[in-house]
């Protein structure tokens, strides 16, 4: 399906790997020009930047409050900004329980998982309003509605992100700006499967094999497998499109292989 994204200018944060890289690749394939922000320019992102004029890789640490304005400035040099994808995030399993999580760790989690998206959205709104339309898609997590003591701070931060997005959608809808969230369950990225990821951390703490942790996660999903980054990216691209999602706003889309059971 043609999503009618030709000529669109988009910002994607956390674009160096995983979901962010997949979103960048998909939006570019759909004809968008993408400012791809990442703390480091990974080899995969660098390759995308050299394959044509569609992807502009930018080194950006979104925990710096001054960075969002600079990213928006870079984007509007390329044309009217109409798509923002907030994807920056990180998770650290709290194997020591709630009491082990310090104030600094709580603040750090909210900084990376909530405030980066809030600041980025605030910076982008004038440009989106100037364009007369726009789509803000924020990658949250299934833990926003499936709180887990093992990721207690992450769950709270992502729940705040979903609530923020819903609230904002009611304010900016009349300006032609749509605000939605995508909440993945376990995704086949380094965040879950990498050397420092969730599976490795739980394996080291519990004295089990990493493969056992992965199999346990897979068995919790009715599909029996992790979601791919490309599947999340396809949903993000759908929501970015005014053609196919032009009246969808204030919604949270769960893509978790049937992990959650509630209606």
N, C-alpha and C positions, 0 to 999 in steps of 0.2 A: 504494500500500500504506500502511495506517495503521501507523506505527512506534510507536504507543502512547507518545508523548512528551508527551501532554497533562499539564500540571501539573508537568512536570520543570523544575528550576532548573539552568541551565547557565552556565558562564563561557566566553567566547571571547576569546582575546587576539589582538592584531593585527587588530582587527575593523573598522578604518576603511576598508579598501579590499581589492580583490583577493579571495583565497581567504577571508580572515577575514570580510569583509563578506558574501560568498555563504553561508558557513556560518551566520552570524547570521541572515540572511534565511530560510534553509531551516529552521533549528531553530524559529524563531518561527512559521513557517507550519505546522509540525508540532505546534504547541501548547505549546512550551517557553517559559519566561520566561528571557530571556538577559541576563546582565550582559556588555555588549560593551565590552571594554577597548581603548583605542587611545591612542597618544601624543598625537594630535590628533583632535578630533571633526570628521570630514570632513562635507561637505554631505550625502553619501549616507547616512552613518550617522546624522546628525542627522534626516534625513527618516524613517528607520526608527523612531527614537525618538519621533516625533510621530504615528505612524500608529496608536498604540494603547498598551496597557500591557505589551506583550510584551518590548520591547527597552529596556534601561536603559543608555544610553551613559555611560561613565566615562572621564575622562582618566587615563591610567596609563602611566608609564614603567617598563617591567618590568626595566630594568637597575638600578633602585633596589631593593635587597634588602628594603626595608620594604613595598613595594607589594603583593606577593602576599597577605599577611595581611589587608590592608585590603580587597582585592577579595573575598576569601572572606567577610569580615565583612559586606560589602554583599550578597553572594549569599544568605547564610543568613538575612538579614532577610526575604527573599522566600519562603523555604521551604527544605526539605531539599535541599542541593546534591548532585546525582547525576551531573552531566556536566561534564567539564573538557576544553576543546579548546585545546591549546597550538599557537598558530599564528605567534607572533612570529618573525621571521627577516629576514635581509638577506644579500645576496651582492655582492661587489666583485671583478670579474674582475682577476686579477693578471697583467696583460699584460707586466710586466717579469720574470716568472719567479720561481721559488722564492726566490732570493737577495734579491729586492727586497722580500719580505714581512718587515716588522719584528716584533719581539717584541710591541710594542703592538698591531699589526694582528692578530697571532695571538690575543692575549688578547681584543681587541675582538670578533673573530668568535666565539670560544667564549662570550663573555659574552652576545651577542645570540642566537646560534643554538643554544646548549646550556644555559647556566646559567639563562636566563629560564624555560625549561620545567622544569628541575630544581627551582628554587625554587618555582615556581607549583604543581607537583605536591606538593611537600613541605607547602606551606601548606594544600592542599586535602584531603590524606589524612585528617586527623581528622574533617572534616565528612563525607567519603564513608564512612568507617568508622561514623560515628554514624548515617548513613542506612541502613547495612547492605547497601549496594550502590553501584555507581558504574561509570562508564566514563570512562577517560582516553584521549583520542585526540590524538596529537601529529603535527603536519605536519612530516615530515622532508624528504627529497629523494631522487630517483633517484641523486644523486651519492654517497649513502651506500654504494651498491654499484657505482657507476660513477665511481671516482675520476678527477679531471681536473686536470692541473697548472694549468690556467687558473683553477681555483677550488680550489686545493689546501687552503687553510685551511677553506673552507666544506665541502668534501667530508669532511674529517676531523671537523669539528664535527657534521655530520649523521650520520656513522657512529657517533660517540659517543652521539648521541641515540637511535638505533635500539638500540644495545647496552644503554644505560641502561633503556629501556622494556622490553626483553625480560627483563632481570634483575629489574626491579621487578615484572613480571607474576607471577613465581614466588613473590614474597614476599606479595603482597596478594590473590592469587586466592582463598585460603580465606576472605577477608573479604567476598567477593562483588564485588570490584572488578576490572574488566577493564582491561587496558592494551595498547593497540595503536598502531601508527604507520601513516601514509599517506605514501607517497613519490612525489610527482608528478615527471614530467619537465617539459619546458617548458610553462608555462601562460600563457594569454593575459591577462597582467596587466601592470601598470606595471613590475614587477620585471624582466620580460623586454623589454617593448615600449615602456615609457615613455621620456621624454627622457633620464633618467639611468640607464636600464636596461642590461641585458646587451647587447642588440643595438646600442644607440647607442654604448656603450663600445667594443665590438669594431670597429664601423664606423669610429669616429674613430681608433682605433689602427692599424687595418689599411689605412686609406685606401680602404675599399670603401663601397658604398651600404648604408644600413641595411636596405633591402629585400632585398639579396643575403644578408645575414647571416640574416635571418628565413627566407628561402627555403631556405638551407642547413640550418637547424635543422629546418624542416618535412620536408625530403627525408630526414632521418635517421630519421624515424618512419614505420613501415609504413602508418599511417593517413594520412600526408601532411599532418597538421595539428597545431596546438597543442591541448592539453587546455583546456577551458573551466573557469573557476572553479566554475561550477555543477556540473560533473561531479565535481570533487573534493569539493564540499560534500555532494553526494548520498551519496558513499561515507562521509564523516565522519558524517552523520546515521544511516546504516545501522549503523555501528559504535557509535554512541551508544545505540542501541535495544536494550534487554534482550529485547524480543519477537522480533526477527529475528537478533540477534547475541549472544544470551545466553551462549553457550559458546565464543565466539571471544575469545581473549586471547593475548598474546605474539606476535602476528603483525604482519608488515609487508606492506602492500598497495601494490603498484606500479601507478600509473596514468600511463603514459608513451607511449601510442600505439605500443607495440612497439619503443621505442628500445633497450632492453636485450635482448640475445640469449641470455643464459645461462638455464639451467633454474632 
